[in-house]
Amino acid sequence: MKFSFSSTAVDFHDNIVTEFDSKYSKSKSFRQRFQVWDSLFKKYLNANMSVLDLGCGTGVFSFLVAKISSKIVGIDGSEKMISYCKQLAKTNKLENVEFQVMEIPSDLEKISSKFNIIYSSSVFEYLDNLEITLSECNKLLKDDGFLIVSVPNSDSIFRKVEKVAFKLFKFPNYYSFVKHTFNYDEFKRKFKDSGFELVEIEYYGNTGMILLLARLFFNFRFTNNLMVGVFKKC
């Protein structure tokens, strides 16, 4: 796959809209990601809830949530991603889903509604200011609302190798835009400092023969390259 020059994470994802969307049907790791999030949505969402998708991308999870909850708003800094989402919503005649181009976190203060659930899949690692983002999420959540976020797991073998590979070979491409990775303690502490209590955490992203073999000797914390945390607003 070839990429044109990208100066930001938004530019990078602008260049891979259709390729990114197709990964959920072609990539084993993306199918696993879908299953993990689908399970969380079924556990925490219901038909009476309003939901905010923070960095919706191609809308894969927004459309999944639209089948469960009464209202879903998807925001993303990429105009191409949002245009793609709007077209899919129109094609499928979905009236309970709305998409808007918004920068995270600078545009979050423009949102007047409050939500029962805010979630974000593989977005927080690209953000410049996590403290402001988390503060805005806290304001946008209703009392006892949930924030569900997935981030790179820095304890994993894969992430450690990936970091070295980028230093040596400038590969993979996307890593030049990654600003944050977390281990369990960092993840829990960062969110607690912003008014969120950890409810549960799940590790995933263990596809690949080497990592599957590593699971014979190490626990999920070291063999899964992603983790998703469910946090409750305090």
N, C-alpha and C positions, 0 to 999 in steps of 0.2 A: 504494500500500500504506500502511495506517495502522498506527502503532505506539503502544502505551500507554507511559506514562512509564517510563523505565528508569534506575535509579541505578547499575548496574554492567553490564559487558559480558555477564555471565551472564544478568542480567535481560533485556537487549536480545535475546539469542539465544533465551531462553525464549519470547519473543513471536513468533518467526518459525520455529518448528520445521518445520512442513510446507512453508512457503514456501521455506525454505532447502534442504530436501531436493529439492524439485522443480527447483531451479536447475540441477542436474546433467543434467537432460534438456531443459530449456528454454533455458538460457543458453549461448551460444557460448563465452564466456570460461570458464565452469565446465566445459564439455566439454573444453576445452583443458587446464584444470587436471587433470582426471581422466586424460587421456592422458599427461601428464607424470609424474604419480605412478604410474600403472600401469606405465610403462616403468621407473621406478626400482625398484619392487617386484620386477619380473621380473628385474632385474639383480642385486639385492642379497639377496633372500630365497630360502630354500629350505624344503623340507618339514620339516627337523629344527629349525627355529628357533622360539624364543619371542619374541613381539613385544608392545611396549607402544605404544598409540595415546594420545598425550598431548593431550587435548582432542578427543575423538572426534566431538563434535557428533551428527549423525544416523546415524553409523556407516557412511557410504558407503565410506570407505577400510578400515575394520575388516572389513567383509564381503568386500571385495576381497582383503585379506590372508588372510582365513580360507580362501580357496580355494588358497592357496599353502603357508602355514606351519601347524605343528602346534598352536600355541596363540597366541591374540591376546587381549590384555586392553585394553579401551577404558575410559578414565576421562574424566569431564567434571564441571564444577561445576554444570551444569544438570540438575535432577531430571527435567524434561520431556524433555530430549534422551535421557537414559539410559532413561527409561521407554519412549520411542519405539524405541530400539535393542533393548531386551529383548523387546519385542513382536515386532519383525521377526525376531529370532533364534529366538524360539519358533515363529513362523509357518513359518519356513524350516527348522526342526528342526536348527539348527546347534549342535553340542556342543563345538566347539573355540574358541568365542568367549565372552568374559565381559565384562560391563559393570558399572561401579561409579561411584557419585556420589562424587567427590573434588575438593577444592579444590587448585589448583596455585599455588604449590608446597607449601603448608602440610601437605597430607596425603600427600605422596610418601614421607615417612619411614615411613609405616605399611605400605608395600609390602615384603614379605619376599622375594619372588622376584627373580631377576636375568634380564635379557633380552639376546638377541643383537642386537636392533634396537629402538631407540626412535625414533618419528617424531612430528612435530607439524606439521599443516597450518594456517597462518594463525591461530596462537594466541599466539605469543611477543610479538606487538605489543601485546597487551592485559595482559600480566603486570606486576605491580608490581616484583618483584625477580628480575631475570634471573640474577644471580649465584647466588642460592640455588637457583633452578630448574636451572641448569646443573650446579651441584655435586651436587644430588640425582640428576640424570640420569647423571652420572659414576659415582655409587655403585651405581645400578641396572643399569648395563651390565656385561656380562661382559667379560673381557679381550679386546681387539681387536674389541669391539662397535662398531656404527655408530649415530650420531645423525643423523637426517635432518630438517631443519627448513626451512620456508618462511616468509619475512618480506617486508614491503613494501620495495621497492627505492626508496630516497630519491633516487637519481640520475635516475629516470625523469621524463619530461615530464609524464606523467599525475599522478604524486605531487606534483609542484611546483604544478600547477594545482589539485589537490584541496586542498592545504594552504591556498592563498589563498582558494579558494571557501568553505572552512569558516570562515575568519576573517571573511569578508565576509557570508556568508549562513547560517552554521551548518548547512551541507549539504555532504556527505552525513551522515545521522544517526549512523552508526556511528563516525564520526571522533572524536566526543567521548570515546570510550573508548580510542582508540589512544594508547599511551604511548611506543612505540618504532618508528622506521623505521631502516633501515640502508643504507649504501652498501657496496660490496664490501670495502673495507679495514676498515671498522668491524665488519662481519659476521665476517670472518676473525679479526680481533684479539680480539674479545669471546669467541669460542669457544676460541681458542688459550689465552687466559688461564685458562680453566676446564678445560684438559686435553684439548682436542680438536684434531686436525689436519685441515685441509681436504683432502678427496679430490677433489671436483669441485663445480662450481656450474652451475646452469642458470637462464637467465632465461626467463620466460614471462608471459602476460597482455598480449598485444599486439593484442587484438581492438579493433575500432573503426576507421573509415575514416581518421581523422586520424593515428592512430598507425601504421597500415599505410603511409600515405604518408610519414610521418616516417622510416620505415625505409629509404627511398631515400637519405636523407642522413645518418642517424645509425646507430650500431651498437646491438645488443640492450640494452646497458647503459642506454641513454637512452630506449628505446622500449618496454620491457617493465616493467610495474608490480610484478611479483613476482619473487623469486628463491628458489630452493631449494638449500640446501647439504647435501652429504653429508660428515659429519665422522667420523673414526675416533678412538676412545678411545686416548690415548697410554699 
